[in-house]
Amino acid sequence: MKLKPAILLFILCIFTQVAIAGGDTNVVTIKDFLFNPQEITVKRGETIRWENREKRQYHSVWFEALGEEEPDYIFPDESYEREFRQTGSFPYRCGPHPRMTGTVHVTN
């Protein structure tokens, strides 16, 4: 029996979501000068990986409000990971593009 492409895509999406949900790493994509999702909630001890899916543009994930220095840029097809060990809400922005903002909410 031959499956239609739409059915194959649906099945692939289900398995991908199960694989992501089963790990301790959450993904935020960077595309079209946006963090997606813009707000994310994770449990204490979990990690977030920001993946730059732009074709040519570099970005950063800067927790400036915490008094941190801007980290290295994330170029296309690169990523940046950070583990969250404290609860609270943590706003961040892209250094080169200050209008790109996001927030990480960390719960117990």
C-alpha positions in Angstrom: 0.0 0.0 0.0 1.4 3.4 -1.0 0.9 6.3 1.5 0.1 9.8 0.3 2.8 12.4 1.0 0.4 14.3 3.3 -0.1 11.2 5.5 3.7 10.6 5.6 4.3 14.2 6.7 1.6 13.8 9.4 3.3 10.7 10.7 6.7 12.3 10.7 5.4 15.3 12.6 3.9 13.0 15.3 7.1 11.1 15.8 9.2 14.4 15.8 6.9 15.8 18.6 7.2 12.7 20.6 11.0 12.7 20.3 11.2 16.4 21.4 8.8 15.9 24.3 10.7 13.0 25.6 14.0 14.9 26.1 15.2 17.6 28.4 16.1 20.0 25.6 13.6 22.5 24.2 14.1 24.2 20.9 13.6 27.8 19.9 14.1 28.5 16.2 15.4 31.8 14.9 13.9 32.7 11.5 12.7 35.8 9.8 14.2 37.9 12.6 11.9 36.2 15.2 12.4 33.8 18.1 9.8 31.1 17.8 8.3 30.6 20.3 8.8 34.1 21.7 7.9 32.9 25.2 8.8 29.4 26.4 8.2 27.7 29.8 10.6 25.0 31.0 11.2 23.2 34.2 14.2 23.9 36.3 17.2 21.9 35.1 16.0 21.8 31.5 18.0 23.1 28.5 16.9 25.3 25.6 18.7 25.2 22.3 18.3 28.2 20.0 18.8 27.2 16.3 19.5 29.8 13.7 17.6 28.9 10.6 18.2 32.1 8.7 20.0 31.8 5.3 22.5 34.6 5.8 21.9 36.5 9.1 23.6 36.0 12.4 22.0 36.6 15.8 22.7 36.3 19.5 20.7 35.2 22.6 21.6 37.9 25.2 20.2 37.9 28.8 21.3 41.5 29.2 18.9 42.1 32.2 21.0 39.6 34.1 24.1 41.7 33.7 25.7 39.3 31.3 28.0 40.1 28.4 26.6 39.4 25.0 27.5 35.9 23.9 29.1 34.9 20.6 26.9 35.3 17.5 25.0 32.3 16.2 25.5 32.0 12.5 23.2 30.2 10.1 22.9 26.5 10.8 24.5 27.0 14.2 22.9 26.8 17.7 23.3 28.0 21.3 22.3 26.0 24.4 21.7 27.1 27.9 20.5 25.1 31.0 18.2 26.9 33.4 18.9 26.1 37.1 16.8 28.9 38.7 13.1 29.5 38.6 11.8 32.8 37.4 11.2 34.7 34.2 14.2 35.7 32.1 13.9 38.2 29.2 16.4 38.1 26.4 17.1 39.8 23.1 19.2 39.6 20.1 22.3 41.9 20.4 22.5 43.0 16.8 18.6 43.2 16.4 17.2 44.7 19.7 13.6 44.4 18.5 14.0 40.6 18.5 13.0 39.6 22.1 11.9 36.6 24.0 11.3 35.4 27.5 12.1 32.1 29.3 9.8 31.1 32.2 11.4 28.5 34.5 9.2 26.6 36.9 9.9 23.9 39.5 
